[in-house]
Amino acid sequence: MVTLTHNKTNARLWGKSFIFIMLANALLFMAFEMLLPTLPLFVSSLGGDASQIGLVTGIFMFSAILVRPFTAILATKWNKKMLLIAGIAICALVTGSYYLASGIGMILLLRVIHGFGFGLATTYFATIATENIPKQRRGEGMGYFGVGETVAISVGPLIGTSLLLQFNYQSLFMGGMCILLLALLMTVFVSRKPVQQNDSQTSETPHTAVKLIEKKVLFPSILIMLVGIAAGSIMSFVALFAEEKGFTQVAWFFFVIAIASFVVRLFSGKMFDRLGPGSVLVPSAILAIAGLSVLTIAQNDVHFLVAGALYGFGFGAIFPAIQTWCVNLVEEHEHENAMASFFNFFDLGIGGGSLVLGMLASAFSYTLVYDIAIGIFVVYILLYVMYARRRRQTTHHSLEADI
């Protein structure tokens, strides 16, 4: 009887800490997304040109990528929860400080600091979330964890532009800061009791060097980089593509993606837990390909929204599945390294992909961009199939050797 009760307790997912960490993570991304369409306008109002606006965007990503390899070492010296709170606090203070910037140089400095805070917060949010999810329900739990993030990505730009239109830049930045302070308050109530034992193990685990890449998660990180390239084509160019084609429902397009991502995560995580990564990663990529294919041949807003739904089903399942796979491939004390590699490869995919695809769009067309995105998902599927086949062959040879 005692054993059964213990297992039931361990399998509980919807505890206070998990709910707070999920909501706080969503608020972090909401505040970040509020600035995506509005900060370039602020830079322009200060006299910045197109190249400086691009630098403001790129330097943020670079600083986030730069700090993540240090997260595992920091976690051996300080409590992860305190580091997470510090990351959120940095994001909050910088967001509120943008309005005080009087020139492009100050904006760039604030973006570097903001990137550091965002890199810390995103990494520790993911690792602390895994600590509050039973291992046997990790795929399901990480799927739910990312739902709020997906919704925030969709509504954040709408909130940001609405605040700017209704009020001014000061209200925009103060509003973003308040949202982040609410996220910080929620994080205070997050408990790390499920891994108190692992904390001691982590502190005894030597970290002699910064890991730029966690080799154990290199393959899934490459896959998420490919997904990032394709995602960059949607984030960066779909509004321009829609304008070119005469579609008028861009806001609804992103809303449909968010809803589809929410729906698919209600069951894709459970599939991952029961059947493994392949049960999610390959079918989801096929759905994403279907969505991008419909997008390239869309003739009206209905086709446009159908494309968004299909893409949302695919991307919504892939992102948490690869994230969970990365966590499962490493030991508890390596979670920070795994998440650092995961997020850095994804960000590199979005940033690098947007740059290259943007040049191709300028030289040719936006339709070509989405044809390339389809090809990237085809490569993704082929790589996973070859990986899975090699894994089966290795396992088969190992069993023969044991016999």
Secondary structure, DSSP 8 states (H G I E B T S, - for coil): -HHHHHHHHHT----HHHHHHHHHHHHHHHHHHHHTTTHHHHHHHTT--HHHHHHHHHHHHHHHHHHGGGHHHHHHHS-HHHHHHHHHHHHHHHHHHGGG--SHHHHHHHHHHHHHHHHHHHHHHHHHHHHTS-GGGHHHHHHHHHHHHHHHHHHHHHHHHHHHHHS-HHHHHHHHHHHHHHHHHHHHT---GGGHHHHHHHHHS---S--SS-GGGHHHHHHHHHHHHHHHHHHHHHHHHHHHHT---HHHHHHHHHHHHHHHHHHHHHHHHHH-THHHHHHHHHHHHHHHHHHHH--SHHHHHHHHHHHHHHHHHHHHHHHHHHHHTS-GGGHHHHHHHHHHHHHHHHHHHHHHHHHHHHHS-HHHHHHHHHHHHHHHHHHHHHHHHHHHHHHHHHHHHH-
